[in-house]
């Protein structure tokens, strides 16, 4: 039986995925490079070959997850015509991600990134969240969403659904979020619709 040799990209992905799992379970502060080494069952040299330290792992994970989220939102923006449909699909996709990749959602929404990435903007000012605010601006321009401050209206529209995500991640809600989408969306849209 031949043993498959890992490529550098496989090892890097293993480090990132292991770190995500541990950061989600234990927190960033409580996870060491040794923990990642032990859980991934790789050498410490393999980790330091790809990353100079834990901060670099946090940064890479942060950037990768935000890039995935940005790609998702840009795809939604191109696929749907109305602000209503685009914003609803964003909420639906976040609810699905919460069920199928809770560690990633927890890291993006609940991670204390600024403690490790002090030069980054707060998560709510990152590109994916700016794209969500742009959807709201488009809705204001099109007359679908009441006039007003786009930041306030985006917070009203997406704040409730994102709170539902936090409640689900914290184990407060038993039912999967996609099953609750219609009720959550109705409340969120009613708060901002023209």
Secondary structure by P-SEA (a helix, b strand, c coil): cbbbbbcaaaaaaaaaaaaaaaaaacccccccaaaaaaaacccaaaaaaccccaaaaaaaaaaaaaaaaaaaaaaaaaacccaaaaaaaaaaaaaaaaaccaaaaaaaccccccccccccccccccaaaaaaaaaaaaaaaacccccccaaaaaaaaaaaaaaaaaaaaacccccccccaaaaaaaaaaaaccc
